[in-house]
Amino acid sequence: MRFEEFRKTVEAYPLISWPLIKMLTGGDRKMTLQLSRWKHNGKLIRLNKNYFILNESDRKIHPSKLHLAGELYKPSYVSLEYALSFHGLIPERVIDLTCVTTKKTKTFINSVGTFRYRHLKNDCFTGFTEEKDEAGLHFNLAVPEKALVDFLYLNLRRFKFGKTQPDIKDFLMESYRLQNIDALQKRKLSAYSKLFKCKKLSFLISRIAA
């Protein structure tokens, strides 16, 4: 199959998966070699072992990194630093897509970007909404309160408690440049923290919500 024929066949799809390739090409065994050549020539971008995407000039649909993050590793939703930045809780623009998943912790690095996934148990996999990107494609995003709770839980080792422990809010603002914390809903913070059944996390949240 020539690339132009392949491009016209897959250009309407945001992502190109192996099952899709097999379905559209009739399981042509030569496609593995073809895909390798097109990747080498810059016509295809490999996102991970299961997914490809056309180079930007050949795409008919332009999925955002937010959409790609949700497709590359399922189930997952965008949270942690990226979601905190998205919701205006930290001033810095975060480049890496930070997500949580019920699967193993994983990182994918490709020419589109870096996609990082941290593991959470099933009971804690909640607190996100389905949004749409500029192309109208769906992605899952943690609500502000859950993004903060996820971040605190997965960084608990950084917090040490003792007689000289500073004010938690001040510590977060100074060390992580967290902002607009008072705008968060205390009830949601408390409810999400209880899902983790972690005393240290509950203590942190109680101090933040005080």
N, C-alpha and C positions, 0 to 999 in steps of 0.2 A: 504494500500500500504506500502510495506517495504521501508526503506530508500534507500537501494541499487538500487531498481527499480526506485525510485523517482530521485535519483542522476543521473542515466543513462539517464533519461528522460529530465532533465533540465541542464545537465552539459555543453551543447553547447551554453547556453544563458549567457551573461554577468551578467544580472540581472533577478531576478525571481519576477514577479508581480502577483497580485491576478488574473487578467484576464488570464494570461498565465497558472497559476495553474489550474484554472477552465476549461480551454480549454484542457489541457493535461490530466486531471484526470476525465473528464466527469462530473464535478460539484459535486464530492463526498463530502458530508457534513461532513464526518469524518476527512477531511483534516485539518480543523481548529485545532482540537485536536492534530493531528499528527504533524502539524507545530509547535505548542506550545511545544510539547515534544522534537522535534529535536532542537528547539531553546534552550531549557533548557539543553540539552545534548551537546551543542556546535557544533552541526552538521550544523545548520543554523544560520546566523547572520541577525537580523532584522535591516534594515537601517532606515525605517520609517513605518508608518502604511500601506503603499502600496507596499513596496519592501523588498525583502530578497536577500541574497547572500549566496552561499555555503561557508563553512569554507575553508580556504586557501588550505589545503591538498586535498580537494575533487574537487577543481575547475579545469575545463579544460581550461577556459579562465580567465585571470587575469586582469580585468579592473583597470585602474588607478583611483585615487580619483578625478582627473580632469574629467574623463568620468562620474563617479558616480554623481558628483556635477550637471552636466547638465541633468541627467536623474531623479534625485530625486525630482526636482522642476522645472517645465517648464512653460514658457520660462525663460531661464537664461543664463548668461555667466560669466565666471571667470573674476574678476576685483579687484579693490581696493588693499589691502595690498599684497595679494597673487600674483596678476598680476604684481604689482610693483617689487616684489622680483624676479619673473620669468624673467622680462625684465632687471634686473640689476639696477633698479632705487633706490632700498634700499639694503643695504648689508646683512641684516638679512634674515635667512631662515624662511619663514612663514609656520607654521604647519596647521593652520585652513584654510579651503577652503573658501575664501571670494568671493561672487558673487553678481550680481545685477539681479533683476527680475521686471517684470511689475505687479507681484502679490504682496500680502502682505509680509511685512518683516517676515522672518522665520528663525529658527535655528533648525538643526537636530544634535543630539549628539548620537553617537553609537560607537561600538568597533572599527570601521574602522577609525573614525575621527570626527571632528566637521565641519559642513557645515553651513555657515552663508549666508543669502540672505537679501539684502537691496532693498527696493522698489525704482524704478524710473518710471516716467511717460512714456507713450508709445513713445512720440516724442524723448525721450533721449535714447531709447533702440536701440542703433546702435554703430558702432565703434569697432566691433569685427570680428575675422576671425575664420573659422573652421579649427581646427588642428587635428592631430592624435596622440594617445599615443603609447607606446611601443607594445601594443597588436593590434594596427591598428584600435582602436576604436575612434570615433570622440568626440571632445569637443570644446566648443566655448570659445575663449580667447580674452579679450580686447587688442587692440593695445596699445602701450606704452602711447601715448598721451591721449587716452580715459580713460585708467586706472587712470592716474593722475587727469584728469578732474572729473571723478566719485568720486575719493577720496576726492578732495578738496570740491566738492559740498556737499557731505554727512558728511563733518566735518567742515562746515562753522562756526558753533558756537564757534569753538576753536580760530577763528581769530577775533581779536579786532583791530579796526582802530582808530588812533588818531595822535596827533602831534609827539608822540614819537615812532610811528610805525617803526620797523626796516626794513631793506631791505628784501623783500619777499623771494628772493632766499636764502639769508643767514639764514633767519628764518626757512625755510623748511629744509635746510641742517643741522642746529643745532638741531631743535626740532624733526624732523622726520627722520633724517639721509638720506634724499633724495640725490641722486647723479646722475651724468650724465644728468642733466636737459638740459644743452646746446646742447645735441645731439638730443633732440626732435624737431620735425618740428613745427615751430611757426604757420604756416598756419593751420595745423590740430588742434592745441591747441585752436586757436581762433574759428575755425568752430564748434568744439564740444561744446565749452563753450556757444556759441550763442543759442544752442538748449535748454538750460535750462532757458533762458530769466530771468537771475538773475544778477542784477547789481553788487552785491558783488563778485560773481564768475567771472564776466567779468573783474572787476578791478584786482582781483588776477592774472588772466591769462595775462592781459595786462602788469602787472609788471614782471611776469615771462618771457614773450616773448620779453620784451624790449631789 
